Amino acid sequence: MAGNGRVLVRSSGTEPMVRVMVEVAQYETAKSVATALADAIAARQR
C-alpha cells in the first residue's frame, strides 16, 4: 500500500476470532490485502 492506507489485525475481545481491517482509497486493494491477511491467519490456525 506504500504508505497510502492502514491495516489493523487484532484478536476479538468477545468472540474466538481475529479481526482484520484495511483502509485504503482503492476498494480492490483493500479487499485484496484483507483477503490475503485473513487467508494467512486461517492457514496458521489449522
C-alpha positions as CSV (number, residue, x, y, z in Angstrom):
1,M,0.0,0.0,0.0
2,A,3.1,2.2,0.1
3,G,2.1,4.4,3.0
4,N,-1.4,5.1,1.5
5,G,-3.5,3.2,3.9
6,R,-3.5,1.3,7.2
7,V,-4.1,-2.2,8.4
8,L,-5.3,-3.4,11.8
9,V,-5.2,-7.0,12.8
10,R,-6.4,-7.9,16.3
11,S,-8.0,-10.6,18.4
12,S,-11.7,-10.1,19.1
13,G,-12.4,-9.3,22.7
14,T,-15.8,-11.0,22.6
15,E,-15.5,-13.9,20.1
16,P,-13.0,-16.5,19.2
17,M,-11.8,-14.8,16.1
18,V,-9.2,-12.4,14.6
19,R,-10.5,-9.2,13.1
20,V,-8.8,-7.7,10.0
21,M,-9.4,-4.1,8.9
22,V,-7.8,-2.5,5.9
23,E,-8.3,1.1,4.9
24,V,-7.1,2.5,1.5
25,A,-8.6,4.6,-1.2
26,Q,-8.9,1.8,-3.7
27,Y,-11.6,-0.7,-2.8
28,E,-9.9,-3.6,-4.8
29,T,-6.6,-3.0,-3.0
30,A,-8.4,-3.1,0.4
31,K,-10.2,-6.3,-0.5
32,S,-7.1,-8.0,-1.8
33,V,-5.0,-7.1,1.2
34,A,-7.7,-8.1,3.7
35,T,-8.3,-11.4,1.9
36,A,-4.6,-12.2,1.8
37,L,-4.2,-11.5,5.5
38,A,-7.4,-13.5,6.5
39,D,-6.2,-16.4,4.4
40,A,-2.7,-16.4,6.0
41,I,-4.2,-16.2,9.5
42,A,-6.6,-19.1,8.8
43,A,-3.8,-21.2,7.4
44,R,-1.8,-20.8,10.6
45,Q,-4.7,-21.9,12.8
46,R,-5.2,-25.3,11.1
